[in-house]
Amino acid sequence: MRAAVTAFVALGANLGDPQSAVADAMERVGAIKGVRLVRQSALYRTAPIDSSGPDYINAVVEIETALTAPALLIELQRIEHEAGRLRPYRNAPRSLDLDLLLYGDARISSEALTVPHPRMLERAFVLVPLAGIAPQRVTVAQLAAVRDQLIEAV
């Protein structure tokens, strides 16, 4: 059996009932075989970035997993699909979006997966919830760089 790896997953939604979708997705991530939910952030409301539609509800969870990063990605995409996620165009509004942010200290660059997530340091909706559950993973300078992005706890 593989040693457990600490990973962080961002969750977001802005279609349907996004608050329920994100809360349900947190539970579903924790229910993946080979995954243990360690911590979950508060829920946050943010305006879409490089997108359109209603405001998003966002959160971050910390998990421990024995799954490989590609296997975890497959499980996250399954949860998105079961929640009705469609990908009609880049940055389309979403019923559910799950992004693997960090997978231990791994650096992964493949066609299917990039870890650390390539835009996580540009997004308050990732950094603020991440800082809430893993402050050692976010610097003051990183938070200052996204301070102009409106974000509020729900």
N, C-alpha and C positions, 0 to 999 in steps of 0.2 A: 504494500500500500504506500502511496505517495505521502510525503510529509505535507502537512497543511500549510497553505500559503495565505497570507493576509492580502485581501483585495478590496478595492473600493469601486462601487457601481453608482453612477448618477442615474436618477429617474426623473422623467418629466412627461407632462401631458398638457394639452390645451384644447382638446375636443371632448364632447360629451360631459361627463362629470369628472374633471381631471383630479380633483382632490381624492375621490374614491378610487380612481384608477391607480394613482400613485400609492395610496395606502395599501390597496390590494396587491399591487406589484411587489411591495416590500415583503409582504407575507409570502408571496409566491417565490421570490428569490430565496428566502430562507428555507423554503420547502424543497428546493432542488436537492436531489440525492448527491451527497458529497459536499454539501454546503451547510455552514452554520452561520446564522445571522448573529453578529456580535453587537453592533450598534446601529441605530438609525437616527438621522438628523430630524430636526423639525421640518415642517413643510414651509415652503417659501413661494410667494407670488412674484413673477417677473414678467416684464414685457418681452415679446418675441424679439430675438436678435437675428438679423439676416433672414427674417421670415415674416409671415403675416398671421392674422387670425387673433383670437382672444389671448389674454394673458396665460402664461404657463404656471403650473404648479410643479415645483422642483424639490428634490431631496437627494441625499446621498446615504448609502448604507455601507457599513464595513462588514465584510464576511471573512470567514476562514473556509478554505476549500481545498479538497484533495484533487479537484479537477484541473486539467491543464487549462491554460488560457484559451486556446481554441475551442475546447470542449465546453468551457464556461460560456463563451460567446454564443455557441450554438444553443445552449439552454436559455440564455437571455433573449435571443432572437425568437425562440419558440414562444416564450411568454409574450413578447410583443405581438407576434402573429395571432396568438389566441385572444389577445385583447383588441384585435381588429386593426392592427397597424398596417397602413398602406404606405407605399413609397411612390406616389405619382410623379414627384419631382423633388429636386434637392431642397431641403429645408421646408418641406410642406408641413402644415399643421399636423399634429400627431395625437392619436388616441393614447399612445404610450411610446416612450423612447427610453431605452436602457443602454447606457454606455459604460463599458469597462474602462475605468479611469487609470487604475494602478493595479498591478498584479505583482505583489512582493516588490523586489527591486528590479524586476525584469524590464528589459528594453526589447520590444518586439516591433518589427517592421515587416509586415507582409501585405499582400493584396487585400486580405480580409480583416486584418487587425493591426492597429498601431497602439502600443502602450509604452510610456504613458500616453494618455489621450492627447492628440496633437493640439487641441484648442482649449484644454482645461484651464490653462493659466490666463486665458483671455475672457473668462466667463465668471461673473459674480455668482450666477446661479449654480456653479460648481464649487467655487472657492469658499463662499460663505457657509454653505451647509457642511462642507468638508472640514473647515476650521472648527465648526461646532462639535464634531465628533472626534477629530484627530488634529488638534491644533499644531502638533509637531510637523504636520505635512504641509502647512501653509505659512508663508512668511508675512510679516507686516508689509513689506514692499509689494508682494503679490496682491494682497488685499487692497493696498493703496492704488495699484494700477487699474483696478476695476471699480473704484469708488463712485464713478459717475454713472454706473449702471444701477437703475432703481431695483431694489429687492426688499421685500417685506415679509416678515413671518406671518403665517396664516393663523 
